[in-house]
Amino acid sequence: MNPYSYIAGLIDAEGCLQINTKKRQNSHRLKYSCIITIGMRDKGPLDYVASVFPKKIYESVIKGKPFYTIRFLNTQSREVLSKVLPFLLVKREQAEIMLKVFEIKDNLPPKVTHPMTEIYDKFKNSISELKKKNQKNYTDLPKINFSEIPDDDYSYIAGLIDGDGCINKHTREYIRKEKNRQQTPRIITHLCCSIEMNQPEGILKFANIFDGNIQRREKTFKVAIHGKKMQAALEILKNYLILKRQPAQECLDYFKTHPPRELN
């Protein structure tokens, strides 16, 4: 697994890129910070991120449930972005803006800091504008030449699924009416692998690789695969997944005894 590609998928799904401002103590000057935050209810993927980029994971409680956060500031965020940038799709523009801040700062003359206030404000506003972009900005799905993306697709998709994806094995019972008017209970098991996001770039990659159909919803885009497509995808992805490896294996075990009949 390519760790940088996986983390890029996780950042595209659950990450937040920010330029924050804070007043310095006993001063009117502002302190600016470039920050990457990844927050999840499950700690496993963040443990992996911390193994690649050593950093403390913080635990909090939201609505009575644990929530885990890892945060990279300034030079740490620069290190992370420089490694994952080639693999980002959804948040690539935001990452490029943050890296541009560091590049400009590197080229400032010695002891010159005041121009950075204007620079930070400019790029902070640029990132804020990008974050306002959602599905309403897409009259058509964007055209992406995936041949230009490095060959680490499975790691990226695994990060995306561990973040915003879902691998379900759902069983329900329904009553079937027979011709003799008897009611016969039947158990139906439905398996699905899906990703739902506000922006479609990552979903396009998933659909491109595994031949999924993209659904446009009111505020999101969704791609889902079932049957033999799902079986083939999970056979590949199970070794790349961290958080959802177990449900993926459970679905594959089910397919062994209940082979899917046809492609969806």
N, C-alpha and C positions, 0 to 999 in steps of 0.2 A: 504494500500500500504506500502511495506517495503521501506523506503526512501533510505537506503544504496544500496539496489538492483537496484532501479531506477537510482540513481546517477552513479552506476557502468555501467549500460547500456549507460548512457549519456557520461561517460568518454571513454568507448570503442568506441563510435561513433564519438564524437567531442573533446575528451580530448587529451592533450599532456603532457607527463611526461618527465622532463628534469633535468639534473644536469648542471647548468650554472657556468661559471667562469667569474670573473670580477676583474680587478686590483684594489687593495686598493689605495686610494688617498695618494700621496707622499710616496709610498712604492712599492717595487718589488713583494711583496707577493700577492697571488691571494685569492680572496674571492669566496667560492663555495656555491651554493644555490641549494637545491632540490625543484623543482617547479612543481605544477600541474596547467595547464591552460585549461580552457574550453571556447571556443569562438563560438558564433552563431549570426546569423542575427535576431533571435527572442529572446526576453528577458524573456519570461514566464518561461521556464525551469530553467534559471539561478536564477530567483527570488526564485524558489523552493529550489535550491541548497543553496542559501544564507539564507533561513529560517532554514535549517538543520545545516549548517556550516556558521555562521555569517561572512560575508565578503562583502566588497564594490564591486559593479559591475561597470566596466568602459565602457563608450560609446565612440566609434570613428566612423569615416565615411570612408568606403571603396567603391570606385567606385560610389560615390554619394549616397550610402545607409548606414543606421546605422548598426553598428556591435558592439556586446556586449561581454565583456570578464570578467571572474572571475578568480582570480589567488591566489593560496595558496603557501606560502613559508615555507620551513624548518619545524619547529614544527607543523605549521598548516597543511602542506602537510602530515606529519607523522600521524596526527590525522585522516585526511580524508582517507588515504590509509589503516590504521589499521581497519577502519570500513567497507570499500568497498571491500577489498582484497578477501574475500570469494566468492564474486559474480562476479568478473572480469573474462572475458574469453580472449578477444583480448590482453589486456595490462597487464595481470597478471604477466608475467615474468618481465616486466619493473618495476611494483610495488614492486615485491619481491626484486629486486636489490636495489631500493631506500630504502626500509625498512632495508635491510642488512647494508646499510651505517650507519643508525642511531644506529643499534645494535652494530656495531663495535665501533662507537664513544662513546657509553655508557660504553663500557668495557675498554676504554683507561685509563691508570693511570692518576691521577690528574696532571694538568698543562702540559700534553704532547699533543701537537697539530701538530707537524711537520709530523708525519706519515700519517695524514689525507690527505695530498696533494697526496701521492701515491695512497691511497685508493680511493679518489674521482676520480682521473684520470682513474683508472682501471675500476670503475663501470660506469663512464661517457662513456668510450669507449664501454662497454658491452651494454649499452642502445642504443648507436648509431648503433651498429651492429644489434640489434634486429629491429630497425626501418627500416633497409634496406630490411628486409624480406617482400616479397610480394607474389602475387599468383604464381610467377615463381618458388618459393621454394617448391610448393606443387605438387608433382607428383601425389599424391592422396589426397583426402580430409582427414584431420586429424581424428583419431578415438577418440571420447570423450565419456566417460561414464557419461551421464547426471544424472544418479541416485546419483552420488556423489556430485552434485551441490545442495546447500540448496533449499528448496521448496519455492522460491520466483521468479519463472520463469516469471510470468506476469508483475511484477514490472520491471524486467530487460528488457524484450522485449519492454515495453512501453518506457523506456529510450532510447533504441536502435532506435525505430521508431521515437520518437521525435527528435533524432539527425540525423540519416542517412536514415530514412524511408520516405515513401510517401504513402498517402492515397488519391486516385484520383477518382473523378466522372467526367468523360469526355464525353461530348455530341458532336456528329458531324452529319452532314447531307450528305447523298449520294443519287444519282439518280439511281433508279432501272428501268430497261427496261422490260416492260410487253410484253406478246405475241402479242398484237395488236400494238406493236411498240411505245406505249405511254410511256413517261418517268414519273415515279412517284417518288417524293421526299420522302425519309424515314429518320427518326431521330433515330440514334443508340446511346445508352448510355452505356459506358464502365466503369466498376468499378474495381479498383485494389488496393491491399495493398501489398507494396513491400519494400524490404531493399536491398541496393547495397553498398558493402564495399570492401576494398582492401584485407582484411583477412577474412577467412570464419568462424571462431569459433562462433561468435554471430549469423551469418546466419544459421549455423547448428542447433543451439538451436531453432531458429524460425521455421525452417523446421521440426525439430523433434516434436515440440509441435503441430503445425498446419498443418502438412502433406503437406508442400510445396515442389516444385521441384526446385533444385538449378541449375542455369545456370552459366557456366563458360565463362566469357567474356575475352577480350584481357588483360585487366588490373584489372578487378574486378570480384567479385562473386555477383550473384543476386538471390534472392528468391522472388517469387510473388504468391499470392493466389487470386482467384476470386470466384464468385458464392457463393454457400452454405458454402464453407470453409471460405471465407472472412466474410460472415454474422456471422457465429458461432464465429470466432476469434474476430470480433469487438464487439460482445455482451459481451465478457469477458473483452476485453482490454479497452473499452471506459471509465471505471471508474479509470483506471490506467494512461491513457494518460493525458498530460497537454497541450502541444502545439497543438497536432492534435486531440484533443477530439471533436472539432466542426465538422471538415470534417468527422470524424468517425460517428458522430450522423447523419449527412446529408446522408451518405451512408445507414445507417440503416433505416432511414425514407424512402428512395427510395425503399429499399427491402420490406418494408411493403406494398407498392402499386404495386411493380413489383417483386414478389417472384422469386428468381433464380430457374431455371428449373432442373439443375443437378450439381453434383460435378465436379470441374475441375480436 
